[in-house]
Amino acid sequence: MKTFNSFVILTLLTFSALTFAQKHTKDKSFKIKPSTENSATVLADENSPHFMQFGIMSRNHDEFRKKYGIAVIYQNCVISQFLSQKAKENNKLVAKELTEKYGDNWKKDLGFIPFGL
Protein backbone atom coordinates (compact mmCIF):
# COMPACT_ATOMS: atom_id res chain seq x y z
CA MET A 1 0.00 0.00 0.00
CA LYS A 2 2.83 2.40 0.85
CA THR A 3 4.51 1.66 -2.50
CA PHE A 4 1.25 2.29 -4.36
CA ASN A 5 0.70 5.63 -2.60
CA SER A 6 4.27 6.67 -3.38
CA PHE A 7 3.75 5.73 -7.03
CA VAL A 8 0.52 7.76 -7.27
CA ILE A 9 2.09 10.83 -5.64
CA LEU A 10 5.17 10.61 -7.85
CA THR A 11 3.01 10.26 -10.97
CA LEU A 12 0.82 13.23 -10.04
CA LEU A 13 3.83 15.42 -9.32
CA THR A 14 5.48 14.47 -12.61
CA PHE A 15 2.44 15.25 -14.75
CA SER A 16 1.61 18.45 -12.89
CA ALA A 17 5.17 19.69 -13.45
CA LEU A 18 4.91 18.88 -17.16
CA THR A 19 1.65 20.79 -17.43
CA PHE A 20 3.10 23.94 -15.90
CA ALA A 21 6.22 23.68 -18.04
CA GLN A 22 4.14 24.07 -21.21
CA LYS A 23 3.79 27.64 -22.37
CA HIS A 24 1.02 28.41 -24.78
CA THR A 25 1.28 31.76 -26.53
CA LYS A 26 -1.69 33.21 -28.29
CA ASP A 27 0.33 35.95 -29.98
CA LYS A 28 -0.20 35.31 -33.68
CA SER A 29 1.28 38.61 -34.83
CA PHE A 30 3.29 38.29 -38.00
CA LYS A 31 6.84 39.50 -37.53
CA ILE A 32 9.82 39.33 -39.85
CA LYS A 33 13.09 40.56 -38.45
CA PRO A 34 16.00 41.58 -40.66
CA SER A 35 19.28 39.76 -40.25
CA THR A 36 22.54 41.69 -40.03
CA GLU A 37 24.29 39.30 -42.41
CA ASN A 38 23.96 39.79 -46.18
CA SER A 39 20.70 41.76 -45.84
CA ALA A 40 18.85 38.44 -45.61
CA THR A 41 15.67 38.13 -43.63
CA VAL A 42 15.07 35.60 -40.93
CA LEU A 43 11.66 34.61 -39.65
CA ALA A 44 11.23 35.79 -36.08
CA ASP A 45 9.57 32.52 -35.13
CA GLU A 46 7.66 29.73 -36.79
CA ASN A 47 4.43 31.69 -36.28
CA SER A 48 5.64 34.37 -38.70
CA PRO A 49 3.63 34.46 -41.91
CA HIS A 50 5.13 32.53 -44.77
CA PHE A 51 4.16 30.32 -47.65
CA MET A 52 5.69 26.83 -47.56
CA GLN A 53 6.83 25.48 -50.91
CA PHE A 54 8.64 22.25 -51.76
CA GLY A 55 11.48 21.74 -54.21
CA ILE A 56 14.28 23.91 -55.53
CA MET A 57 13.85 27.65 -55.12
CA SER A 58 12.85 28.88 -58.54
CA ARG A 59 12.97 32.62 -57.95
CA ASN A 60 13.62 35.35 -55.44
CA HIS A 61 10.55 36.51 -53.52
CA ASP A 62 12.03 39.56 -51.78
CA GLU A 63 9.74 41.99 -53.62
CA PHE A 64 6.69 40.06 -52.44
CA ARG A 65 8.01 39.91 -48.88
CA LYS A 66 8.69 43.65 -48.83
CA LYS A 67 5.27 44.54 -50.25
CA TYR A 68 3.10 42.12 -48.22
CA GLY A 69 5.29 41.10 -45.27
CA ILE A 70 4.98 37.42 -46.20
CA ALA A 71 8.05 35.26 -46.82
CA VAL A 72 8.26 32.17 -49.04
CA ILE A 73 10.08 29.27 -47.41
CA TYR A 74 11.28 26.37 -49.54
CA GLN A 75 11.49 22.90 -48.00
CA ASN A 76 13.12 19.73 -49.33
CA CYS A 77 11.84 17.94 -52.41
CA VAL A 78 10.84 14.97 -50.26
CA ILE A 79 7.43 15.65 -48.71
CA SER A 80 6.17 13.70 -45.72
CA GLN A 81 2.46 13.45 -45.05
CA PHE A 82 2.92 15.58 -41.93
CA LEU A 83 4.76 18.37 -43.79
CA SER A 84 2.23 18.25 -46.61
CA GLN A 85 -0.68 18.73 -44.22
CA LYS A 86 1.17 21.43 -42.28
CA ALA A 87 1.99 23.31 -45.50
CA LYS A 88 -1.60 23.12 -46.79
CA GLU A 89 -3.04 24.44 -43.53
CA ASN A 90 -0.40 27.16 -43.25
CA ASN A 91 -0.72 28.29 -46.87
CA LYS A 92 -4.52 28.40 -46.72
CA LEU A 93 -4.39 30.54 -43.57
CA VAL A 94 -1.85 32.96 -45.06
CA ALA A 95 -3.77 33.13 -48.36
CA LYS A 96 -7.01 33.87 -46.50
CA GLU A 97 -5.37 36.71 -44.57
CA LEU A 98 -3.87 38.19 -47.74
CA THR A 99 -7.15 37.94 -49.65
CA GLU A 100 -9.06 39.65 -46.84
CA LYS A 101 -6.49 42.44 -46.71
CA TYR A 102 -5.51 42.91 -50.39
CA GLY A 103 -8.10 41.07 -52.49
CA ASP A 104 -6.68 38.85 -55.25
CA ASN A 105 -3.87 41.24 -56.28
CA TRP A 106 -1.32 39.40 -54.15
CA LYS A 107 -1.71 36.24 -56.29
CA LYS A 108 -0.48 38.06 -59.39
CA ASP A 109 2.47 39.52 -57.48
CA LEU A 110 3.47 36.14 -56.05
CA GLY A 111 3.69 34.53 -59.48
CA PHE A 112 2.80 30.95 -58.49
CA ILE A 113 0.04 29.06 -56.76
CA PRO A 114 1.12 28.16 -53.22
CA PHE A 115 1.14 24.47 -52.28
CA GLY A 116 -2.26 23.23 -51.21
CA LEU A 117 -4.37 26.03 -52.70
C-alpha positions in Angstrom: 0.0 0.0 0.0 2.8 2.4 0.8 4.5 1.7 -2.5 1.3 2.3 -4.4 0.7 5.6 -2.6 4.3 6.7 -3.4 3.8 5.7 -7.0 0.5 7.8 -7.3 2.1 10.8 -5.6 5.2 10.6 -7.8 3.0 10.3 -11.0 0.8 13.2 -10.0 3.8 15.4 -9.3 5.5 14.5 -12.6 2.4 15.3 -14.7 1.6 18.5 -12.9 5.2 19.7 -13.4 4.9 18.9 -17.2 1.6 20.8 -17.4 3.1 23.9 -15.9 6.2 23.7 -18.0 4.1 24.1 -21.2 3.8 27.6 -22.4 1.0 28.4 -24.8 1.3 31.8 -26.5 -1.7 33.2 -28.3 0.3 36.0 -30.0 -0.2 35.3 -33.7 1.3 38.6 -34.8 3.3 38.3 -38.0 6.8 39.5 -37.5 9.8 39.3 -39.9 13.1 40.6 -38.4 16.0 41.6 -40.7 19.3 39.8 -40.3 22.5 41.7 -40.0 24.3 39.3 -42.4 24.0 39.8 -46.2 20.7 41.8 -45.8 18.8 38.4 -45.6 15.7 38.1 -43.6 15.1 35.6 -40.9 11.7 34.6 -39.6 11.2 35.8 -36.1 9.6 32.5 -35.1 7.7 29.7 -36.8 4.4 31.7 -36.3 5.6 34.4 -38.7 3.6 34.5 -41.9 5.1 32.5 -44.8 4.2 30.3 -47.7 5.7 26.8 -47.6 6.8 25.5 -50.9 8.6 22.3 -51.8 11.5 21.7 -54.2 14.3 23.9 -55.5 13.9 27.7 -55.1 12.8 28.9 -58.5 13.0 32.6 -58.0 13.6 35.3 -55.4 10.5 36.5 -53.5 12.0 39.6 -51.8 9.7 42.0 -53.6 6.7 40.1 -52.4 8.0 39.9 -48.9 8.7 43.6 -48.8 5.3 44.5 -50.2 3.1 42.1 -48.2 5.3 41.1 -45.3 5.0 37.4 -46.2 8.0 35.3 -46.8 8.3 32.2 -49.0 10.1 29.3 -47.4 11.3 26.4 -49.5 11.5 22.9 -48.0 13.1 19.7 -49.3 11.8 17.9 -52.4 10.8 15.0 -50.3 7.4 15.6 -48.7 6.2 13.7 -45.7 2.5 13.5 -45.1 2.9 15.6 -41.9 4.8 18.4 -43.8 2.2 18.2 -46.6 -0.7 18.7 -44.2 1.2 21.4 -42.3 2.0 23.3 -45.5 -1.6 23.1 -46.8 -3.0 24.4 -43.5 -0.4 27.2 -43.2 -0.7 28.3 -46.9 -4.5 28.4 -46.7 -4.4 30.5 -43.6 -1.8 33.0 -45.1 -3.8 33.1 -48.4 -7.0 33.9 -46.5 -5.4 36.7 -44.6 -3.9 38.2 -47.7 -7.2 37.9 -49.6 -9.1 39.7 -46.8 -6.5 42.4 -46.7 -5.5 42.9 -50.4 -8.1 41.1 -52.5 -6.7 38.8 -55.3 -3.9 41.2 -56.3 -1.3 39.4 -54.1 -1.7 36.2 -56.3 -0.5 38.1 -59.4 2.5 39.5 -57.5 3.5 36.1 -56.0 3.7 34.5 -59.5 2.8 31.0 -58.5 0.0 29.1 -56.8 1.1 28.2 -53.2 1.1 24.5 -52.3 -2.3 23.2 -51.2 -4.4 26.0 -52.7 
